[in-house]
């Protein structure tokens, strides 16, 4: 029989107050009442002893479906330094603020022909995009209420399978072992995203849920390196626990780039990961850090440089192509082509060691 471990009484009270889990649609979740166990399958790819019941229960943290958007000029609840996850496709750009995601964790959306799930975990600070089309068909994702190494476990509403965000894999249920297609998002400050995409749309506060989006629900959690609400299986003290890093992922291997290593001006550096030539572009003041593969499908290795102050978020190659930070050629002979990208996301340093056997830190 599957065991889901409960949090301590103290952590439960804290979680209940932080999540505000009395929603308009239902009563507060009570541990042991059931309803959050996900799929009927009892097989898990992860140790059951490390799966915790977070407290609010299945859908106690309500994912957003068909969210409403407003223009950037109408936004009055974001400060320039506030973080957003952004996606751009075919001339359209959308921003998903942390202030919204802190309370909902998952946003199911459509952008052009792409069915996107924005999967965010406030406890590990990690945000990634998944294609909502899986082997069973087009789905939406919800919050299961379960955690693995303090990281969110979404479930899909087609098969009720449970997925691990940081493993980007179904870990329980009918689709066990399946991996979603990763959609590259950029995490950056609201000021930087507006500069990159002035016509961006932004998720509105009119979500249909009674939440105080001006209030960060976890107190000093982001800055307190000793504060973890749930256990993790391993710890790595090479960096401070809540240091923000960009992590590249492949199999059991990861490489992280601390944003504090970057300077107040945009910097482009060359590096390698898993034998691949990559370029890393970062700016601590602008709160942005991304990695692009330099090798094209035809074998060409790009020699990349920053364009300059007139177009600070574009890079240029030796052929005269200009690429944006999503790895799309926006002008030049290769216009429309796309660079390959490793799965990557920003997150707190402590969250990486429980998921990857080998972690290299860029020095």
C-alpha positions as CSV (number, residue, x, y, z in Angstrom):
1,X,0.0,0.0,0.0
2,X,1.4,3.4,-0.9
3,X,2.5,5.5,2.0
4,X,2.3,9.3,1.9
5,X,4.0,10.8,4.8
6,X,2.4,13.7,6.7
7,X,4.2,16.8,7.7
8,X,4.7,17.7,11.4
9,X,2.0,19.6,13.2
10,X,4.0,22.7,13.3
11,X,4.8,22.6,9.6
12,X,1.1,21.8,8.9
13,X,-0.1,24.9,10.7
14,X,2.5,26.9,8.8
15,X,1.6,25.4,5.5
16,X,-2.1,25.9,6.1
17,X,-1.6,29.6,6.9
18,X,0.8,30.1,4.0
19,X,-1.2,28.4,1.3
20,X,-4.5,29.9,2.5
21,X,-6.0,26.6,1.5
22,X,-9.6,27.5,2.3
23,X,-10.7,28.3,-1.2
24,X,-14.0,29.5,-2.5
25,X,-14.7,26.1,-4.0
26,X,-14.3,23.8,-1.0
27,X,-13.4,23.1,2.6
28,X,-9.8,23.0,4.0
29,X,-7.9,19.7,3.4
30,X,-7.6,17.5,6.4
31,X,-4.6,15.1,6.4
32,X,-5.8,11.5,6.3
33,X,-9.0,12.4,4.6
34,X,-7.8,11.0,1.2
35,X,-8.5,12.5,-2.1
36,X,-4.9,13.4,-2.9
37,X,-3.3,10.1,-3.7
38,X,-3.4,10.6,-7.5
39,X,-3.4,7.6,-9.7
40,X,-4.7,4.2,-8.7
41,X,-1.4,2.7,-9.6
42,X,0.8,1.9,-6.6
43,X,4.1,1.8,-8.5
44,X,6.4,4.7,-8.1
45,X,9.7,5.6,-9.8
46,X,10.8,7.5,-6.7
47,X,11.1,6.3,-3.1
48,X,7.7,6.4,-1.5
49,X,9.4,7.3,1.8
50,X,10.4,10.7,0.2
51,X,6.8,11.5,-1.0
52,X,5.2,13.9,1.5
53,X,1.6,15.1,1.8
54,X,2.0,18.9,1.7
55,X,-1.3,19.6,3.6
56,X,-3.8,21.4,1.3
57,X,-4.7,18.2,-0.6
58,X,-5.3,17.5,-4.3
59,X,-6.3,20.8,-6.0
60,X,-6.2,22.6,-2.6
61,X,-3.8,24.8,-4.5
62,X,-5.9,25.6,-7.5
63,X,-4.1,25.6,-10.9
64,X,-5.3,28.3,-13.3
65,X,-7.0,27.2,-16.5
66,X,-7.8,29.6,-19.3
67,X,-6.2,32.5,-17.5
68,X,-7.1,36.1,-18.4
69,X,-4.4,38.5,-19.6
70,X,-4.0,42.3,-19.6
71,X,-1.6,44.5,-21.5
72,X,1.7,45.5,-19.9
73,X,0.5,49.1,-19.7
74,X,-2.4,48.0,-17.4
75,X,-0.2,46.3,-14.9
76,X,-0.1,48.0,-11.5
77,X,0.8,45.1,-9.1
78,X,4.3,44.4,-10.4
79,X,7.4,46.2,-9.4
80,X,10.4,46.3,-11.8
81,X,12.3,43.8,-9.8
82,X,9.5,41.3,-9.5
83,X,10.2,38.0,-11.2
84,X,8.2,36.6,-14.1
85,X,8.4,33.5,-16.3
86,X,8.1,34.5,-19.9
87,X,7.3,32.8,-23.2
88,X,7.4,34.2,-26.7
89,X,6.2,32.6,-29.9
90,X,5.5,34.0,-33.4
91,X,5.4,37.6,-32.3
92,X,3.3,37.0,-29.2
93,X,4.7,37.2,-25.7
94,X,3.2,36.3,-22.3
95,X,4.4,36.8,-18.8
96,X,3.5,34.6,-15.8
97,X,4.4,36.5,-12.6
98,X,5.8,34.8,-9.6
99,X,3.2,36.8,-7.6
100,X,0.5,34.7,-9.3
101,X,2.4,31.5,-9.4
102,X,3.3,31.6,-5.7
103,X,-0.5,31.0,-5.1
104,X,-1.4,28.7,-8.0
105,X,1.9,26.9,-9.0
106,X,0.5,25.8,-12.4
107,X,-1.0,27.8,-15.2
108,X,-2.5,26.0,-18.2
109,X,-2.5,28.2,-21.2
110,X,-2.5,28.4,-25.1
111,X,-0.1,30.4,-27.1
112,X,-0.5,30.1,-30.8
113,X,-0.5,26.4,-31.6
114,X,1.3,25.6,-28.4
115,X,-0.6,24.2,-25.4
116,X,1.6,25.3,-22.5
117,X,1.6,24.3,-18.8
118,X,3.7,26.6,-16.7
119,X,4.9,24.5,-13.8
120,X,6.3,26.4,-10.8
121,X,7.3,25.3,-7.3
122,X,7.7,28.1,-4.8
123,X,9.5,25.8,-2.4
124,X,12.4,25.1,-4.8
125,X,12.1,28.3,-6.8
126,X,12.0,26.3,-10.0
127,X,9.8,27.1,-13.1
128,X,9.6,25.2,-16.4
129,X,7.2,24.9,-19.3
130,X,5.7,21.6,-20.5
131,X,3.7,20.9,-23.6
132,X,0.3,19.8,-22.5
133,X,0.0,17.3,-25.4
134,X,1.1,13.9,-23.9
135,X,0.9,10.4,-25.2
136,X,-2.7,10.1,-23.9
137,X,-3.8,13.3,-25.7
138,X,-4.1,17.0,-24.8
139,X,-4.4,17.5,-21.1
140,X,-4.2,20.1,-18.4
141,X,-2.2,19.8,-15.2
142,X,-3.2,20.2,-11.6
143,X,-1.5,20.4,-8.2
144,X,-1.6,16.9,-6.5
145,X,-0.8,18.3,-3.0
146,X,2.2,15.9,-2.9
147,X,5.9,16.8,-2.7
148,X,9.1,14.9,-3.6
149,X,12.2,16.4,-2.0
150,X,10.1,19.5,-1.3
151,X,9.4,19.8,-5.1
152,X,5.9,20.0,-6.6
153,X,4.3,16.9,-8.0
154,X,1.7,17.9,-10.7
155,X,-0.9,15.4,-12.0
156,X,-2.4,15.3,-15.5
157,X,-6.2,15.4,-15.7
158,X,-6.4,12.8,-18.5
159,X,-4.9,9.8,-16.7
160,X,-4.4,11.1,-13.1
161,X,-0.7,10.2,-13.4
162,X,1.6,12.0,-11.0
163,X,4.7,13.8,-12.4
164,X,7.8,15.1,-10.9
165,X,8.7,18.7,-11.9
166,X,12.5,18.4,-11.5
167,X,12.7,15.0,-13.0
168,X,10.2,16.2,-15.7
169,X,8.8,12.6,-15.8
170,X,5.7,10.8,-14.8
171,X,6.6,9.0,-11.6
172,X,3.3,7.2,-10.8
173,X,0.3,6.1,-12.7
174,X,-0.7,5.0,-16.2
175,X,2.0,7.1,-17.9
176,X,4.8,6.2,-15.5
177,X,8.2,6.8,-17.1
178,X,6.9,9.2,-19.7
179,X,8.6,12.6,-20.2
180,X,6.8,15.7,-21.3
181,X,8.2,17.9,-24.1
182,X,9.9,20.8,-22.4
183,X,9.0,24.3,-23.5
184,X,11.8,26.8,-22.8
185,X,10.8,29.7,-20.5
186,X,12.9,32.7,-19.5
187,X,12.8,33.7,-15.8
188,X,13.7,37.4,-15.4
189,X,12.6,40.6,-13.8
190,X,9.5,42.4,-14.9
191,X,11.6,45.4,-16.1
192,X,13.8,43.2,-18.3
193,X,10.9,41.3,-19.8
194,X,9.1,44.5,-20.7
195,X,12.3,45.7,-22.3
196,X,12.5,42.5,-24.4
197,X,8.8,42.3,-25.3
198,X,7.1,45.7,-24.8
199,X,3.8,44.4,-26.2
200,X,3.7,41.4,-23.8
201,X,0.5,40.2,-22.2
202,X,0.5,39.5,-18.5
203,X,-1.6,37.1,-16.4
204,X,-4.3,39.2,-14.7
205,X,-5.0,39.1,-11.0
206,X,-8.7,38.4,-11.9
207,X,-8.2,34.7,-11.4
208,X,-11.5,33.8,-9.9
209,X,-9.8,33.0,-6.6
210,X,-9.6,35.0,-3.4
211,X,-5.9,35.5,-3.0
212,X,-3.8,38.4,-1.8
213,X,-1.3,38.6,-4.8
214,X,0.5,41.5,-3.2
215,X,1.5,39.2,-0.3
216,X,4.4,36.7,-0.6
217,X,2.9,33.7,1.3
218,X,6.2,32.2,2.7
219,X,7.6,34.9,4.9
220,X,11.4,35.0,4.8
221,X,11.7,31.6,3.0
222,X,13.5,33.0,-0.1
223,X,16.3,34.6,1.9
224,X,16.6,32.3,5.0
225,X,19.1,29.6,4.0
226,X,18.1,27.5,7.1
227,X,14.4,27.4,6.3
228,X,13.0,24.3,4.6
229,X,9.4,23.3,5.2
230,X,9.9,19.7,4.1
231,X,12.9,17.3,4.2
232,X,15.2,16.6,1.3
233,X,17.1,13.4,0.8
234,X,20.6,14.9,0.3
235,X,22.2,18.2,0.9
236,X,25.2,19.9,-0.8
237,X,26.8,22.8,1.0
238,X,29.0,24.1,-1.7
239,X,26.6,27.0,-2.1
240,X,24.1,28.7,0.2
241,X,20.9,26.8,0.1
242,X,18.7,29.6,-1.4
243,X,21.4,30.8,-3.9
244,X,19.6,31.2,-7.3
245,X,21.2,29.3,-10.0
246,X,20.5,28.3,-13.6
247,X,20.6,24.5,-13.9
248,X,21.1,22.6,-17.2
249,X,19.9,19.0,-17.0
250,X,20.6,15.8,-18.9
251,X,19.9,12.4,-17.4
252,X,21.5,12.2,-14.0
253,X,23.8,15.1,-14.7
254,X,23.4,18.8,-14.1
255,X,25.5,21.9,-14.3
256,X,24.6,25.1,-12.5
257,X,25.5,28.7,-13.0
258,X,25.0,31.0,-10.0
259,X,23.5,34.3,-11.0
260,X,25.8,36.0,-8.4
261,X,28.8,35.1,-10.6
262,X,27.5,37.4,-13.3
263,X,28.0,41.2,-13.3
264,X,25.9,44.3,-13.6
265,X,26.4,44.3,-17.4
266,X,25.4,41.6,-19.8
267,X,28.0,39.0,-20.2
268,X,28.3,36.2,-22.8
269,X,30.6,33.2,-22.0
270,X,31.5,30.0,-23.7
271,X,31.3,26.7,-21.9
272,X,30.6,23.0,-22.5
273,X,27.9,20.7,-21.0
274,X,27.8,16.9,-21.7
275,X,30.2,17.4,-24.6
276,X,28.1,20.2,-26.2
277,X,29.4,23.7,-27.0
278,X,27.1,26.2,-25.3
279,X,26.9,30.0,-24.8
280,X,25.6,31.4,-21.4
281,X,24.2,34.9,-21.3
282,X,23.7,36.5,-18.0
283,X,23.2,39.8,-16.2
284,X,22.8,40.0,-12.4
285,X,21.3,43.5,-12.4
286,X,18.7,42.5,-15.1
287,X,18.1,39.2,-13.3
288,X,18.5,37.1,-16.4
289,X,20.5,33.9,-17.2
290,X,20.0,31.5,-20.1
291,X,22.1,28.9,-22.0
292,X,22.0,28.2,-25.7
293,X,23.6,25.4,-27.7
294,X,26.1,26.8,-30.3
295,X,26.1,23.8,-32.7
296,X,23.4,23.8,-35.4
297,X,21.8,20.7,-36.9
298,X,24.1,21.0,-39.9
299,X,27.2,20.9,-37.7
300,X,27.9,24.6,-37.9
301,X,29.4,25.9,-34.6
302,X,28.3,29.5,-34.0
303,X,30.7,32.3,-33.0
304,X,28.3,34.4,-30.9
305,X,28.7,38.0,-29.7
306,X,26.4,40.4,-27.9
307,X,24.7,42.9,-30.3
308,X,25.1,45.9,-28.1
309,X,23.2,48.6,-26.2
310,X,20.7,49.2,-29.1
311,X,19.5,45.6,-28.9
312,X,20.8,44.3,-25.5
313,X,18.9,41.0,-25.6
314,X,20.0,39.8,-29.1
315,X,23.2,37.9,-30.1
316,X,24.9,37.8,-33.5
317,X,26.9,35.1,-35.2
318,X,29.6,35.0,-37.9
319,X,27.0,34.6,-40.6
320,X,25.1,37.8,-39.7
321,X,22.2,36.1,-38.1
322,X,20.6,37.6,-35.0
323,X,19.2,35.3,-32.4
324,X,17.0,36.0,-29.4
325,X,17.4,34.4,-26.0
326,X,14.8,31.8,-26.9
327,X,17.4,30.6,-29.5
328,X,15.3,31.7,-32.5
329,X,16.9,33.4,-35.5
330,X,15.0,36.7,-35.9
331,X,17.0,38.0,-38.8
332,X,19.7,37.0,-41.3
333,X,20.0,34.0,-43.7
334,X,18.9,31.5,-41.0
335,X,15.8,33.5,-40.0
336,X,13.2,31.2,-38.5
337,X,15.7,28.5,-37.5
338,X,16.0,27.5,-33.8
339,X,19.0,26.5,-31.7
340,X,18.8,23.4,-29.6
341,X,18.5,24.0,-25.8
342,X,19.2,21.7,-22.9
343,X,16.3,21.5,-20.4
344,X,17.0,24.3,-18.0
345,X,15.5,26.4,-15.3
346,X,16.3,28.8,-12.5
347,X,16.0,27.5,-8.9
348,X,17.4,27.4,-5.4
349,X,20.7,25.6,-5.1
350,X,19.5,23.2,-2.5
351,X,16.9,21.7,-4.8
352,X,19.4,20.2,-7.3
353,X,21.4,17.7,-5.2
354,X,18.4,15.4,-4.4
355,X,17.7,14.9,-8.1
356,X,21.1,14.6,-9.9
357,X,24.0,12.3,-9.2
358,X,26.6,14.6,-10.7
359,X,26.4,18.4,-10.4
360,X,29.1,20.7,-11.7
361,X,29.2,24.3,-10.6
362,X,30.5,26.8,-13.1
363,X,33.5,28.6,-11.7
